[in-house]
Amino acid sequence: MAYRYRCGECGFKTSWGTESQGERAQIAHYTDRHPGLRPGGTVEANTKNPEGGIGCLGILAVLFLLFVLAAACSR
């Protein structure tokens, strides 16, 4: 799953990435732009494309359908 962190003090937002990448980017932003403040804001999770593709189960389903289609056409 991909995550994006938004600053609680300004309009800054990190790019989409892993949770740890976003956290590091947010800490670096607060250190640079808001020294002395504790990092805050919100975290977004990319729910539209959480795995970045159809995954193994999707590939297996497509292969199974192709197998059924091939078996039906060979009769």
C-alpha positions as a printed Julia matrix, in Angstrom:
75×3 Matrix{Float64}:
   0.0     0.0     0.0
   1.2     3.5    -0.72
   1.07    6.35    1.79
   1.33   10.14    1.6
   1.92   12.41    4.59
   0.53   15.94    4.8
   2.02   18.64    7.01
  -0.2    19.97    9.79
   1.33   23.45    9.59
   1.44   24.23    5.86
   0.43   22.77    2.5
   3.39   20.39    2.17
   2.7    16.78    1.24
   5.1    13.93    0.58
   5.07   11.87   -2.57
   3.39    8.45   -2.52
   5.64    5.76   -1.08
   6.05    3.33    1.76
   5.01    4.28    5.24
   8.6     4.63    6.42
   9.59    6.78    3.4
   6.71    9.16    4.08
   7.52    9.36    7.77
  11.17   10.18    7.05
  10.17   12.85    4.52
   7.73   14.41    6.99
  10.35   14.49    9.76
  12.87   16.08    7.37
  10.27   18.68    6.35
   9.48   19.59    9.96
  13.17   19.78   10.83
  13.8    22.14    7.91
  10.6    24.26    7.82
   9.15   24.04   11.34
  12.07   23.57   13.76
  11.04   22.94   17.33
   7.59   21.65   16.41
   6.58   18.04   16.75
   5.66   16.49   13.35
   1.91   16.35   12.84
  -0.68   16.34   10.12
  -2.46   13.53    8.36
  -1.59   10.31    6.56
  -3.38    9.2     3.4
  -3.48    5.62    2.17
  -3.88    4.92   -1.54
  -7.01    2.77   -1.53
  -7.68    3.04   -5.26
  -4.63    0.96   -6.15
  -3.36   -0.57   -2.89
  -1.18   -3.27   -4.42
  -0.16   -1.6    -7.65
  -1.72   -4.28   -9.88
  -3.95   -7.32  -10.01
  -1.59   -9.48   -7.97
  -1.09  -13.23   -7.97
  -4.71  -14.12   -7.36
  -5.8   -12.08  -10.36
  -3.23  -13.74  -12.61
  -4.33  -17.19  -11.44
  -7.97  -16.3   -12.13
  -7.14  -15.18  -15.68
  -5.13  -18.36  -16.32
  -7.99  -20.5   -14.99
 -10.49  -18.75  -17.28
  -8.19  -19.27  -20.26
  -7.9   -22.96  -19.37
 -11.7   -23.31  -19.15
 -12.1   -21.51  -22.48
  -9.51  -23.76  -24.14
 -11.18  -26.88  -22.74
 -14.61  -25.73  -23.97
 -13.33  -24.98  -27.47
 -11.59  -28.34  -27.88
 -14.86  -30.36  -27.73
